Amino acid sequence: MALFLLVFAVCIVVFGGVLAILLYSGTPRYRTEPRHLIELFDKALNDQLDETEWITVIGYPIRHDDYLDGIRRRAHRLMDEHGRHWRLKQGGTLLDETGHEELSALRAHLAAHTSLAERKQNE
């Protein structure tokens, strides 16, 4: 009987500990920041990006920043209009020439906006 009570107490402590950890730990959240999009655009422009990474970042809505979500939607539109999925698997580029130019302009715009926002924040 003593062994049963010992095992029961250990189980209660373990289950209680796990439950406490689950209750007090927050849900992990991924917040897309401007630097994430800039890094993604750089990889896409240098042909170092696979389609899965592109879809993972661009396909997920950015709810905490409307401006970033607008940039994400433009990048999504670029893929829809100028994406070359079949060429990427054959060692080609993710976007055609027009899409590459538009993504480069979008990246420059985002970088300028981000640096301006950082400058204003530091003042």
C-alpha positions in Angstrom: 0.0 0.0 0.0 2.9 2.4 0.8 4.4 1.7 -2.7 1.0 2.5 -4.3 0.8 5.8 -2.5 4.3 6.7 -3.4 3.7 6.0 -7.1 0.4 7.9 -7.0 2.1 10.9 -5.3 4.9 10.9 -7.9 2.4 10.8 -10.7 0.3 13.6 -9.3 3.5 15.7 -8.9 4.6 15.0 -12.5 1.1 15.7 -14.0 0.7 18.8 -11.9 4.1 20.1 -12.9 3.4 19.5 -16.6 0.0 21.2 -16.2 1.6 24.2 -14.5 4.2 24.5 -17.2 1.5 24.4 -19.9 -0.6 26.9 -18.2 2.1 29.4 -17.5 4.0 29.1 -20.8 2.6 31.3 -23.6 1.8 30.3 -27.0 4.8 30.7 -29.3 4.2 33.3 -31.9 6.1 34.3 -35.0 6.0 38.0 -35.8 7.2 38.9 -39.2 9.3 42.0 -39.0 10.6 44.2 -41.9 14.1 42.6 -41.7 12.5 39.1 -42.3 10.9 40.3 -45.5 14.1 42.1 -46.6 16.1 38.9 -46.0 13.5 36.9 -47.9 13.5 39.4 -50.8 17.4 39.3 -50.9 17.4 35.5 -51.1 14.8 35.6 -53.9 16.8 38.2 -55.8 20.0 36.2 -55.4 18.3 32.9 -56.4 19.0 31.3 -53.0 15.4 30.7 -52.1 13.3 27.7 -52.4 9.6 27.9 -53.1 8.6 26.4 -49.7 10.3 29.2 -47.8 8.7 31.8 -50.0 5.2 30.4 -49.5 5.8 30.0 -45.8 6.5 33.7 -45.2 4.5 35.3 -48.0 1.4 33.1 -47.6 1.0 33.9 -43.9 -1.0 37.1 -43.1 0.8 39.8 -41.0 -1.9 41.0 -38.6 0.2 43.2 -36.4 1.3 45.7 -39.1 -0.9 46.8 -42.0 2.0 48.3 -43.9 3.9 45.0 -43.8 0.9 43.1 -44.8 0.5 45.3 -47.8 4.1 44.6 -48.8 3.4 40.9 -48.3 0.3 41.0 -50.5 2.3 42.8 -53.2 4.9 40.1 -53.1 2.2 37.5 -53.2 0.7 39.2 -56.3 4.2 39.3 -57.9 4.4 35.5 -57.5 1.0 35.0 -59.0 1.8 37.2 -62.0 5.5 36.6 -62.6 6.3 33.4 -60.7 8.0 30.5 -62.5 7.5 27.5 -60.2 8.5 25.0 -62.8 11.8 26.8 -63.5 12.8 26.9 -59.9 12.8 23.1 -59.7 15.0 22.9 -62.8 17.6 25.3 -61.3 16.1 28.5 -62.7 14.9 31.7 -60.9 11.7 32.1 -58.8 10.5 35.1 -60.8 10.8 36.2 -64.5 12.7 39.4 -65.4 9.7 41.8 -64.8 8.9 40.1 -61.5 12.6 40.3 -60.5 12.7 44.1 -61.2 9.4 44.7 -59.3 10.6 42.7 -56.4 13.9 44.7 -56.4 11.9 47.9 -56.3 9.6 46.6 -53.6 12.7 45.6 -51.5 14.2 49.0 -52.0 10.9 50.7 -50.9 10.7 48.5 -47.8 14.3 49.1 -46.9 13.9 52.9 -47.2 10.6 52.8 -45.2 12.3 50.8 -42.5 15.3 53.0 -42.2 13.1 56.1 -42.1 11.0 54.5 -39.3 14.1 53.6 -37.4 15.5 57.1 -37.7 12.2 58.6 -36.5 12.2 56.2 -33.6 15.8 57.1 -32.6 15.1 60.8 -32.5 
